[in-house]
Amino acid sequence: MPVEPLLLAELAALGIATGFLAGLLGIGGAMIMVPFVTIVLTHRGYPADYTVKMAVATSLATICFTSLSSMRAHHQRGAVLWKVVAVLAPGIIVGGLVGAQISAALPGKSLGVLFAIFVAFSATQMLIDRKPKPTRTLPGPLGMFGAGTLIGVVSSIVGAGGAFISVPFMTWCNVKIHDAVGTASALGFPIALAGTAGYAWAGRDLPGMPPGSIGYIYLPALLAISAASVLLAPVGARVAHRMDIRPLRRLFAVVLYILAAYFILR
């Protein structure tokens, strides 16, 4: 069953906005993508218990593509600590798979509230622009596995690439901020890959899913948003270097609070 052209146009427009704002403001695409994919699918009459989960799952799937571009750019600047990636990745993969199953088992309303909390937390961080103070070193292998598992679980549940947890964790452990950001970009791929696989499995054979779905992954949104956001993210980044984006970040934080309120009230 073909996807209607208007829906594809809406998803492409969302991808343009997601990519541009991600590059301009340095934010994760999930904060934009999940609310609006949820709205688009809800207005088309798909089961309410599926829409948030599909939006989260599809957001994670797009990170499989966008993280590779970001990782390559940071690697070329020598900002990816591959030894840290190697010790965090196993826990992240386990956490990503587990987080998808937890999310699938939650009622749609509960997942919406959890995502609203994530968005409100991210908005608050943007408003106060707090930088974590590095005070210690990275833990041993067991501690890193535990940290990776937590990062994977939370990221998978909210459909994010994990930088909102992994960057503060690494800087708190005395990793330089540029290396922490670069390393987080590389960690986004195993988070997204494990979460995507988990959501595809958890949503298999469900009745009433939109055409073009693999489990909870909505392929039309994945393709349209990924293509548009990859093209527009560099444009947003170039604009960011030419202006003071702090007022824009504060304004966008207010928008995020509104989106968080929408998820709770709906």
Secondary structure, 3 states (H helix, E strand, C coil): CCCCHHHHHHHHHHHHHHHHHHHHHCCCCHHHHHHHHHHHHHHCCCCHHHHHHHHHHHHHHHHHHHHHHHHHHHHHCCCCCHHHHHHHHHHHHHHHHHHHHHHHHCCHHHHHHHHHHHHHHHHHHHHHCCCCCCCCCCCCHHHHHHHHHHHHHHHHHHCCCCHHHHHHHHHHCCCCHHHHHHHHHHHHHHHHHHHHHHHHHHCCCCCCCCCCEECCEEHHHHHHHHHHHHHHHHHHHHHHCCCCCHHHHHHHHHHHHHHHHHHHHC
